[in-house]
Amino acid sequence: MSPHILIVEDHRGVRQSLREWLEISFPRYQLLEAASGEEGVTVAQAMSPCLVIMDIGLPGMNGIEAAQAIKAAAPATRVVMLTMYDDEAHRSDSAAAGVSAYVPKSKVRTELLPVLTRLLAEDIEKKLP
């Protein structure tokens, strides 16, 4: 069974674009999707993804609250915040929620793949004997 990456993003077009890009970049991972924080938590609890890409500005449960719930249920799951907010308050709140990395959407093309590659490599190294 392939390891999972979960994309939690309320905008369908953004979610689909990320999925298509990540399918090409990380072909050995199965990609999962959720359109809300609550759905993301439910999918993460059921599927135990190794990595979650999370938007902060979600309807209902926001991304920071969802990240906290996911980390509480699955501490080994790495969460990457991918958001339009690029300020210290959101970064600090995300770090306090257990987020492993923070990537502003304005820097997605240059920063996201290196961050994901590093986190997935660290995940693989942890599992080696």
N, C-alpha and C positions, 0 to 999 in steps of 0.2 A: 504494500500500500504506500502511495506517495505521501510525503509530508505536505501539510497544508499552509497556505497563506490566505488570510482573510482580509478582504477590503471592506471597510465600513465607511460608506459615503452616501449621503442622501441624494445627490444629483446623479441621475442615471447615466448621463453622457460622460461625466467624469469617471464614474465607476467602470463603465465599459471601456473607456480609453485606457485606464490604468490596467484593467484586466488584460486587454490585448497586448499592451506593452510588456507586462510582466510574463505573459505566456511565452513570448519570444525570448525574453531575458533569462527566465528561470524555468526552462521546460520540464525539469524533473519534479516541480511542485504543482500540486493541485490547487487551483484558485477557487476561493469561496467568496460570496458576496453577501452583504447586509446593507439595508437602506436606512437603518436607525440604530441608535445606541442599544436599545432593548433587544433588537434582533441580533445585533453583533454579539451581545453577551450570551444569548441563547445558542447561537451557532458556535461560539467559542467553547461554551460548556459542553456541547455535544461532540464537537470535532477535534478539540484540543490542537488548534493550529500552532505551528512553531513561531509564527509571526503574524501580527495584525497591523494593518495600515489603517489609521483612524483619523477621521476628520473631527475637529472640535465642534464646529457649528452644526450640530445635528438637532432635529426636532425632538422634543421630549427629553430623554436622558442625553445630556451632551457628551462629547467625546472624552472629556476628563473623567466624568462619572462612570462612563462605560469602561474606560481603561482601568479604573480602580476595581470595578466589579470583575473584570476579566483577570486581573492580576491576583485578586483574592481567590478566585476559583481555580486558576491555572498559573501559579507563580512562575513557571518556566517559560511561559509564552512571552515573547518580546513584543512590545507595542511601539510602533513608530507613528508619531503624530504628524500628519500631513495637513497643513492648514493655511488659510489666508492670513491668519494672525501672526505677526512677526514682532512680538513685544515681550519684554522681560516678564510681565505678570503671567501671560499664558505659558511661557516656557517654564517658569517656576512652578505653577500649578500642575503642569504636565509632569515635571520631574517628581513632585510630591506624590503624584498618582502612580509612580512606578514606570513611567514611559522611558524607553531605552534611547530614543532619538527623537529629534524635533526638526522637521523640514518644512520651511515655508513654501507654499505653492508657487511663489514667484521664483523659487530656486529648484523646482522639481526636476527640470531637465539636467541640471548639473550635479545635484546632491543626492537625489533619491536612490539611484542605482548603486553608487558607492556605499551608501549607508546600509542598504539592504544586503549587498554582497558581504560586507563586513559582519553584520549581525548573523547572517545565515552561516558564514564560515565559523564564527564563534560557537554557534549552536552545534555544528558538526563536530568541532573539536571537543566540546564538552562530552559528547557521546562516545568518543574514542576511548578504548581501554587504556 
